[in-house]
């Protein structure tokens, strides 16, 4: 399988774009710092490549190929984060048989840094999700689900700050409303809070209290809907501030390059999503310099 058919690559390189006075507390004035963000979404338990006779995706995908790409990218740039935007579970017999154990073990072997929770991650119930947590050596970040009265209490975080080459990267997660989408008995007493309000509060904390230089939202809200009342990544970007990048999921939207939206203060927000089933690996490179800006240019690897 050709590399260009597997990896979506967004390379930051030339035209400088200011994202609102980012303060790079750990950056030297005479150096440029390079941070790579790799991401997946809606993998849905797809471990193996699609079969050779598959009508749409012959021989495509597979976690072994993804592992090889990730390893090579990390060799090129050790300052790399690997993130997932939810719906890790459900879609192949691997999930039916192992209940998510294999998915979490393999993600741990690939050294994912963090993931958010999608609606299908409740498909074996909240107890089924909880039972697989010992196999996950990465953080689950979800800010707008209140698990206080459930077995998942204390097993997720609203956000985490990662430090790469002195750059402080704040990552948080938001999830879709479960009522009407997931049977109540599966998510039980999980409380859904407004993701826009929560995202604004958390991103404000990351910006002003945690002093983050780059703020990333892992979203399982969906990219865009015809119903304007339904919260989407587009809606989230337009109605918040401080978020630099939204990594999306849920709608299985393949984007050849990120969309740029203006937030409520007129600052730029990148939104990206890479389809589903592990067919693509998202890659976004940020370059920070001493003037507290980063540059971005979107292309596809060939």
N, C-alpha and C positions, 0 to 999 in steps of 0.2 A: 504494500500500500504506500502511495506517495505521501510524503510529508505534507504537501499542500492540501491534501484531501482530509487531513486529520486535525491540523492545528489552525485555529484562528489566531492571528497575531496582530496585535495593535502596538506599533512601535512608536515610542516618543522620541522625536529627533530634532526638529528644526524650529518651526514657528513658535515663538514664546507666547503663552497664554497665561495671563494672571488669573489666579483663582482666589483673589480677595485677600491679599496680604498675608500669605502663609508665612509663619515665623519658623525658621529652621534653627532651633536652638543649638543643635549639635553639629551644624554644618560649618565648615571652614570657608572663609570668604574667597579663597583662591582655588577651590576644588568643586567638582561637579559630582554629585552622588546619584547612583543609579539603583532604583528599586524596581524589581520585577514582580508583578502580580499575576499568578496563574489561577485559573478558575474553571469550575465545572458546575453544571446544574442539571437536575432531572435525569440523573444517570439510570434510575429505575432498575437497579440490580443487574444491569448488563455487564457481565464479567467477560464473556467471550466475544470475539469479533462476530459480525453477522455472517451467516453461511455464504458460500460462493454463489449459490443460486438465488439469493435473496433479490427480490424485484427492485428494491430501491437502494439498498446499502450493501451490495455484495462485498464481502471481505473487509468491511469497514469497522472501525471501533476496536474495542477490546482493551482491557486494563493493562495487558503486557506492553502494548504499544505506547499507551499513555505513560506508563512507568519509565520506559526508555526515553521518551521525550523530556519528561520532567527531570530525569537524571542528567541529561545533556544540558538542559537549560540551567540547572543549578551549578553545573561545572563552569558554565560561562559567567554566571552571576550568582555568587553565594547569597546575596541579599535578596532572596526570593521568598514570597509567601504563597502558599497553596491553599485555596479556599473553595468551599462548595455552598451553593445557594438552595439546597434542600431537595426533597423527594429522592433520597438515596434509595429507599425501599420500593418494592413492588414492581413486577414486570416480567420476571423470568422464574423458572422453577427453583433457582438458587434461593430466592426469598421464600418460596413456599416450603422448601425443605429445611433451610437453616435459620429462617426467621430474622435475617439481618446480620447474623454473626460473621458471615464471610465478607459482606460488604464493609463492615467496620474494621475487620482485621486487615483487609487489603488496603483500605484507605490509610490505616495506621502504618502499614509497610511503606506506602508511598509518602508518608510523613506529611499528611495534611495538617495544616495549622489550625483551622477552624471550619465549622459548618453551621448553617442555620437549619431550622426544622421545617419541612414541608408537610402538607396535608397527608400525603401518602405514607409518611413516616409514622402515622398513627394506625396503619392498616392492621397491625396485630394488637391494637389497643395500646393505651399508654403503658400498661404493664409489659407488653411485648417490647416496646421501645426501651423502657427502663432495664429490662433483662439483658439487653445487648450492650449497655453502656460500658461494662468492664472490658469489652473488646475494642473500645475506641480510645486511642491515645491522642486525642485532639479535643479541642474545646467545642462545646455547643453553645452558640451565641443566639439568644432570642430575647429581645427587650420588651415586646408587647404581649407575650403570653405570660400570664401569672399562674405559676404552678404551685402556689403556696399550699393549696388544699389537696394536692395530688402526690403520688409516689415520686414524681420528678422534682419535687421541691429540693432546692439547693444543688441540683445536678446540671443546671445551666447557668450562664452568666448573661447579663445584658450586653456587655462589651468586653473587649480585651485590648490592651495596648501592647503592640510588638515594637521592638527597637531593632532596626537594621542599619548598620553603619552610622549610628547616631541619629537617624531619622525616626521620629516617633509616629507610628502608624496605628490609628485607632480603628478597630473593626467592630461593628455591631450588627445584629440581625433583627429583622421584622418578618412576621408571618401573616398569612391570609386569614380572614375570618373563617372559623371552622364550622359554625352553625350553618346548616343547609348544605354543606359540602362533605362533612364527615359525620357519621352517626354519633350521637351524643354519648352512647355507652363506650365508644372508643376513646374519646378524649376526656370524658367524665367532668371533673370540676375545673378544668383549665379555663381561665378567664381571658378573653380576648380584649385587649385595649387598643384604642385608636392608634394605628401605626404612624400617622402623620404627627400627632401630638407627641408620641413617645420618641419618634426619630428626631424631632426638633430638640426635645429635652436632652436626649443622649448625645447628640452631636454637639450641642452647646457645652455639655460637660467635657466631652473629648477635646473641644477646641480651647475652652477657657480655663478648665481646671486640670486637665491632663496634659495640656500644652502640645497637642498632636499637630504634626506637620502635614499629615495626610489622613483623611477620614473616609472610610469605606463602609457602605451599607450592604450587607448580604440580605437580599429581599426575595421572599417567596410570595410576593403580591401579584405578579404578572406584569407584563410590559405595558399594555394599553388595552382599554375596553371601549366599546361603542357607548356603553352606559357611563356617562361622566360621573355618576354618583359612586361608582365602584372605584376604590382606591387602587391605583396602579403605580408602577415605577415613574411614569411621566408625571402623574399627579403628585407623587411624593417629592420629586425633584423641584417642581414648580412652587410647592407650598412649604418648603423648609429652607434652611440656610446652613452653611458649614460643611455639608456633604460634598466631597470631591468626586466620588465614584460610587455608582449603584451597580452591583453585580446581581442580575435578576434571575428569576426562575419561574416556574409554574406554567407559563403559557407556551413553553417549548419554542420560543421565538429564536430563529437563527439570524444573527446580525453579522453582516460581513464587516462592519466596523461600528464602533460605538456611536450612539446619537448624543449630541450635545444640546442640553436644555439649559435655560436660565433659571436660577432659583429665585426666590421672592425678593432678593436683594440685587438681582441682575447679574450675579456671578455664575460662571459656567459649571455645569455638572455633567460628567460623563455617565452614560447608561449603556451597559453591555449585557448580552445574554447569548449563550452558544448552543441553542437547540435542545437536544436531549440524547439520551442513551449512550453517552460517552463518545459520540462521533467526533466531537471537536473539543479542543482544549483552548480556553481563552488565555491570551497573553497580552498584558499591558505593561509597558515600560515607562516609568516616570523618571525624569532627570531633574534633580534639584541643583541650583547653583547658589552662589553667595548673594544674589540679589533677591532671594526668597521667592523664586518663580520656578515653575516646571514647564517643560515644553511637551507638546504632543502632536503627533502626526499619525493618522490611521492608515494602515495598509494591510494587505493579506500576504502572508508568506507564500512564496512560490518555489 
